[in-house]
Amino acid sequence: MSFPKVRTLAMATLGTLLAAGIAMAEPVGFIATAINDVQVQKYGTTSWEAAIQDADVSVGDTIRTGFDSQAKIILVDDTTLSIDEDTEITIQSLHVGAAATQDRSIIRQTRGRLRTVVGSAFGGQTRLEVHTPTAVVGVKGTDLTSEKDEESRITGNDKEKGQWLFCLVDGKIEIRTPAGLGIPKPGNCIYAYDTGELSDELPNPANAFEVSFSTPNFAPPDFVTPETPAVGEGPPGGGLESIDPPVEPEISGGDELGVTSQTTQEDVMTMEEPPPPIEPDIIGF
């Protein structure tokens, strides 16, 4: 049986890096599923184009979904990004090779709901961060959902409407804000409010959502999403106060996940310039 595309892509990308160093717009994954209104804004452009199943995605690309729409992205490290309706994410950086397990790769999410299942194609679990307007989530060997909860679906209280909610399906995550640290248990969720405050742990009343592949038997057995209990299923104005001078958010300093605070250029795919700034974001902690 031929190698699945994600494996072939990983080998081709790693070979390019080793031969030519850091390269712009090298593919780091592909669109496994695009249901209804899914659009991609390629790095360095201002226009949106319809997402095409099996098309490549690169560092700096932004993917968004409309209502009643979903997408699934598979990255070269086998990380799976399941994107629910009315969601927008940017692949800000992605490390490959030995650096994948040591240096942080970043997915930036500005709205909607995302399920992230972290891959391990480069000899260990990728060290990944999900950045949202109210928190930075350090993940490793983890299955989690991150969402802007417009309906306050867990508590039903006004306080939670429009706040960011992080639910751990399996593994471990660390949710950091300028005001504190949250480490939920599997099956539990924590809100990160726009004030920087974190809620207590709350049980997740719903199963983690999943985006199905568009065609039967699309996912070869050797890169099926890792088995988990999953079977189905910017903060309001104001945001966080600015801290001067701004500092790129980091998870560092002895945390168990071990996300490094220094990023090297060895075995890393990143942009020469970052995408347009996303405000507000966590700074200076």
NUMIBA-187385 format. One record per residue (C-alpha): residue number from 1; residue in one letter; x, y, z. Coordinates in nm, 2 decimals, padded with zeros to 4 digits. Example, Ala and Ser with C-alpha at 12.3 -4.5 7.8 and 13.67 -1.06 7.14 Angstrom:
BEGIN
nr; rest; u; v; w
1; a; 01.23; -00.45; 00.78
2; s; 01.37; -00.11; 00.71
//
This chain:
BEGIN
nr; rest; u; v; w
1; m; 00.00; 00.00; 00.00
2; s; 00.13; 00.35; -00.08
3; f; 00.22; 00.59; 00.19
4; p; -00.07; 00.82; 00.29
5; k; -00.03; 01.18; 00.17
6; v; 00.05; 01.31; 00.52
7; r; 00.35; 01.07; 00.54
8; t; 00.48; 01.15; 00.19
9; l; 00.43; 01.52; 00.26
10; a; 00.63; 01.50; 00.58
11; m; 00.92; 01.34; 00.41
12; a; 00.92; 01.58; 00.12
13; t; 00.90; 01.88; 00.35
14; l; 01.18; 01.76; 00.58
15; g; 01.40; 01.68; 00.28
16; t; 01.35; 02.03; 00.15
17; l; 01.44; 02.19; 00.48
18; l; 01.75; 01.98; 00.52
19; a; 01.86; 02.07; 00.16
20; a; 01.77; 02.43; 00.15
21; g; 01.71; 02.56; 00.50
22; i; 01.40; 02.75; 00.59
23; a; 01.17; 02.80; 00.29
24; m; 00.87; 03.02; 00.25
25; a; 00.53; 02.87; 00.18
26; e; 00.64; 02.51; 00.20
27; p; 00.33; 02.28; 00.25
28; v; 00.29; 02.17; 00.61
29; g; -00.04; 01.98; 00.57
30; f; -00.34; 01.94; 00.35
31; i; -00.72; 01.98; 00.36
32; a; -00.86; 01.64; 00.43
33; t; -01.23; 01.76; 00.44
34; a; -01.41; 02.07; 00.32
35; i; -01.78; 02.07; 00.38
36; n; -01.99; 02.36; 00.24
37; d; -01.84; 02.71; 00.29
38; v; -01.47; 02.67; 00.37
39; q; -01.22; 02.93; 00.26
40; v; -00.84; 02.98; 00.27
41; q; -00.64; 03.30; 00.27
42; k; -00.29; 03.21; 00.16
43; y; 00.00; 03.37; 00.34
44; g; 00.09; 03.71; 00.19
45; t; -00.24; 03.77; 00.02
46; t; -00.56; 03.96; 00.12
47; s; -00.81; 03.75; -00.08
48; w; -01.00; 03.44; 00.01
49; e; -01.04; 03.14; -00.21
50; a; -01.26; 02.83; -00.18
51; a; -01.09; 02.54; 00.00
52; i; -01.04; 02.23; -00.22
53; q; -01.01; 01.89; -00.07
54; d; -00.66; 01.75; -00.08
55; a; -00.51; 02.10; -00.14
56; d; -00.19; 02.19; 00.05
57; v; -00.18; 02.44; 00.34
58; s; 00.13; 02.63; 00.45
59; v; 00.26; 02.83; 00.74
60; g; 00.08; 03.16; 00.75
61; d; -00.23; 03.04; 00.58
62; t; -00.57; 03.12; 00.75
63; i; -00.86; 02.89; 00.72
64; r; -01.22; 02.99; 00.80
65; t; -01.56; 02.82; 00.78
66; g; -01.91; 02.96; 00.74
67; f; -02.23; 02.85; 00.91
68; d; -02.32; 02.49; 00.86
69; s; -01.97; 02.42; 00.74
70; q; -01.67; 02.22; 00.86
71; a; -01.31; 02.14; 00.77
72; k; -01.04; 01.90; 00.87
73; i; -00.67; 01.98; 00.83
74; i; -00.39; 01.72; 00.87
75; l; -00.04; 01.85; 00.93
76; v; 00.29; 01.68; 00.85
77; d; 00.34; 01.57; 01.21
78; d; 00.00; 01.39; 01.20
79; t; -00.17; 01.66; 01.41
80; t; -00.54; 01.68; 01.31
81; l; -00.73; 02.01; 01.32
82; s; -01.11; 01.96; 01.31
83; i; -01.27; 02.30; 01.24
84; d; -01.63; 02.35; 01.33
85; e; -01.87; 02.61; 01.17
86; d; -01.80; 02.98; 01.19
87; t; -01.44; 02.93; 01.30
88; e; -01.11; 03.09; 01.19
89; i; -00.76; 02.97; 01.26
90; t; -00.41; 03.06; 01.13
91; i; -00.11; 02.82; 01.11
92; q; 00.14; 03.06; 01.26
93; s; 00.44; 02.83; 01.29
94; l; 00.52; 02.46; 01.27
95; h; 00.84; 02.28; 01.36
96; v; 00.95; 01.96; 01.19
97; g; 01.22; 01.70; 01.26
98; a; 01.38; 01.69; 01.61
99; a; 01.27; 02.05; 01.68
100; a; 00.90; 01.94; 01.67
101; t; 00.92; 01.78; 02.01
102; q; 01.12; 02.07; 02.17
103; d; 01.01; 02.40; 02.02
104; r; 00.66; 02.54; 02.01
105; s; 00.44; 02.53; 01.71
106; i; 00.15; 02.77; 01.72
107; i; -00.21; 02.76; 01.59
108; r; -00.39; 03.09; 01.64
109; q; -00.77; 03.08; 01.68
110; t; -00.98; 03.39; 01.67
111; r; -01.33; 03.26; 01.68
112; g; -01.55; 02.94; 01.67
113; r; -01.46; 02.59; 01.78
114; l; -01.16; 02.38; 01.71
115; r; -01.06; 02.03; 01.80
116; t; -00.69; 01.96; 01.81
117; v; -00.55; 01.60; 01.82
118; v; -00.17; 01.64; 01.85
119; g; 00.05; 01.42; 01.63
120; s; 00.38; 01.24; 01.68
121; a; 00.53; 01.18; 01.34
122; f; 00.88; 01.31; 01.43
123; g; 00.98; 01.07; 01.71
124; g; 00.76; 01.21; 01.98
125; q; 00.46; 01.42; 02.05
126; t; 00.47; 01.77; 01.89
127; r; 00.49; 02.06; 02.13
128; l; 00.19; 02.27; 02.02
129; e; 00.02; 02.58; 02.15
130; v; -00.32; 02.71; 02.07
131; h; -00.34; 03.09; 02.10
132; t; -00.67; 03.26; 02.16
133; p; -00.76; 03.62; 02.25
134; t; -00.78; 03.53; 02.63
135; a; -00.54; 03.24; 02.68
136; v; -00.25; 03.04; 02.55
137; v; -00.30; 02.66; 02.58
138; g; 00.01; 02.44; 02.59
139; v; -00.07; 02.09; 02.46
140; k; 00.14; 01.77; 02.41
141; g; 00.01; 01.43; 02.34
142; t; -00.34; 01.57; 02.38
143; d; -00.69; 01.58; 02.24
144; l; -00.88; 01.90; 02.32
145; t; -01.14; 02.15; 02.20
146; s; -01.12; 02.52; 02.22
147; e; -01.42; 02.74; 02.15
148; k; -01.57; 03.09; 02.19
149; d; -01.88; 02.99; 02.38
150; e; -02.15; 03.22; 02.25
151; e; -02.43; 03.02; 02.42
152; s; -02.28; 02.96; 02.77
153; r; -02.36; 02.59; 02.70
154; i; -02.22; 02.46; 03.02
155; t; -02.34; 02.70; 03.29
156; g; -02.62; 02.89; 03.11
157; n; -02.50; 03.20; 03.29
158; d; -02.45; 03.54; 03.13
159; k; -02.09; 03.55; 03.27
160; e; -01.99; 03.27; 03.03
161; k; -02.15; 03.40; 02.72
162; g; -01.89; 03.49; 02.46
163; q; -01.61; 03.36; 02.67
164; w; -01.34; 03.11; 02.56
165; l; -01.39; 02.75; 02.68
166; f; -01.12; 02.48; 02.68
167; c; -01.22; 02.11; 02.72
168; l; -00.97; 01.83; 02.76
169; v; -01.07; 01.50; 02.59
170; d; -00.75; 01.31; 02.66
171; g; -00.40; 01.38; 02.77
172; k; -00.30; 01.71; 02.94
173; i; -00.32; 02.08; 02.87
174; e; -00.21; 02.39; 03.06
175; i; -00.42; 02.70; 03.01
176; r; -00.23; 03.02; 03.09
177; t; -00.35; 03.38; 03.12
178; p; -00.19; 03.68; 03.28
179; a; -00.39; 03.60; 03.59
180; g; -00.33; 03.23; 03.64
181; l; -00.29; 02.87; 03.53
182; g; -00.55; 02.60; 03.48
183; i; -00.50; 02.23; 03.43
184; p; -00.83; 02.05; 03.37
185; k; -00.87; 01.67; 03.40
186; p; -00.98; 01.47; 03.10
187; g; -01.36; 01.52; 03.05
188; n; -01.35; 01.86; 03.22
189; c; -01.35; 02.22; 03.09
190; i; -01.22; 02.56; 03.21
191; y; -01.33; 02.91; 03.10
192; a; -01.07; 03.18; 03.04
193; y; -01.25; 03.51; 03.08
194; d; -01.16; 03.83; 02.90
195; t; -01.05; 03.96; 03.24
196; g; -00.77; 03.70; 03.26
197; e; -00.96; 03.51; 03.53
198; l; -01.00; 03.13; 03.50
199; s; -01.31; 02.94; 03.61
200; d; -01.32; 02.63; 03.82
201; e; -01.32; 02.30; 03.64
202; l; -01.66; 02.20; 03.50
203; p; -01.76; 01.87; 03.36
204; n; -01.82; 01.87; 02.99
205; p; -02.18; 01.76; 02.93
206; a; -02.12; 01.68; 02.56
207; n; -01.89; 01.46; 02.37
208; a; -01.61; 01.63; 02.17
209; f; -01.73; 01.70; 01.81
210; e; -01.57; 01.53; 01.51
211; v; -01.54; 01.62; 01.15
212; s; -01.59; 01.32; 00.93
213; f; -01.38; 01.26; 00.62
214; s; -01.56; 01.35; 00.30
215; t; -01.52; 01.01; 00.13
216; p; -01.55; 00.66; 00.28
217; n; -01.22; 00.50; 00.37
218; f; -01.03; 00.83; 00.31
219; a; -00.81; 00.79; 00.61
220; p; -00.56; 00.50; 00.58
221; p; -00.52; 00.28; 00.89
222; d; -00.17; 00.41; 00.97
223; f; -00.28; 00.77; 01.03
224; v; -00.63; 00.74; 01.17
225; t; -00.70; 00.98; 01.45
226; p; -00.57; 00.83; 01.78
227; e; -00.84; 00.65; 01.97
228; t; -01.02; 00.88; 02.22
229; p; -01.36; 00.89; 02.38
230; a; -01.46; 01.13; 02.10
231; v; -01.77; 01.03; 01.90
232; g; -01.97; 01.33; 01.82
233; e; -01.96; 01.61; 01.98
234; g; -01.23; 03.72; 02.09
235; p; -01.38; 03.80; 02.39
236; p; -01.64; 04.08; 02.39
237; g; -01.52; 04.44; 02.37
238; g; -01.24; 04.54; 02.60
239; g; -01.02; 04.23; 02.61
240; l; -00.71; 04.23; 02.82
241; e; -00.53; 04.54; 02.92
242; s; -00.21; 04.60; 02.73
243; i; 00.12; 04.55; 02.89
244; d; 00.41; 04.76; 02.78
245; p; 00.63; 04.65; 02.62
246; p; 00.45; 04.37; 02.45
247; v; 00.61; 04.03; 02.48
248; e; 00.53; 03.72; 02.27
249; p; 00.33; 03.47; 02.49
250; e; 00.54; 03.18; 02.62
251; i; 00.48; 02.87; 02.82
252; s; 00.81; 02.83; 03.00
253; g; 01.00; 02.80; 03.32
254; g; 00.97; 02.44; 03.45
255; d; 00.61; 02.35; 03.35
256; e; 00.55; 01.98; 03.31
257; l; 00.47; 02.02; 02.94
258; g; 00.81; 02.16; 02.89
259; v; 00.73; 02.41; 02.61
260; t; 01.05; 02.59; 02.55
261; s; 01.08; 02.97; 02.58
262; q; 01.34; 03.00; 02.31
263; t; 01.27; 02.92; 01.95
264; t; 01.56; 02.84; 01.72
265; q; 01.57; 02.83; 01.34
266; e; 01.68; 02.48; 01.32
267; d; 01.42; 02.24; 01.17
268; v; 01.15; 02.51; 01.18
269; m; 00.91; 02.63; 00.92
270; t; 00.79; 02.98; 00.99
271; m; 00.72; 03.31; 00.82
272; e; 00.98; 03.58; 00.75
273; e; 00.71; 03.81; 00.88
274; p; 00.41; 03.72; 01.11
275; p; 00.06; 03.74; 00.97
276; p; -00.14; 04.06; 01.04
277; p; -00.16; 04.10; 01.42
278; i; -00.45; 03.95; 01.60
279; e; -00.58; 04.17; 01.88
280; p; -00.62; 04.13; 02.17
281; d; -00.38; 03.85; 02.26
282; i; -00.20; 03.74; 02.57
283; i; 00.12; 03.94; 02.63
284; g; 00.38; 03.99; 02.89
285; f; 00.35; 03.69; 03.12
//
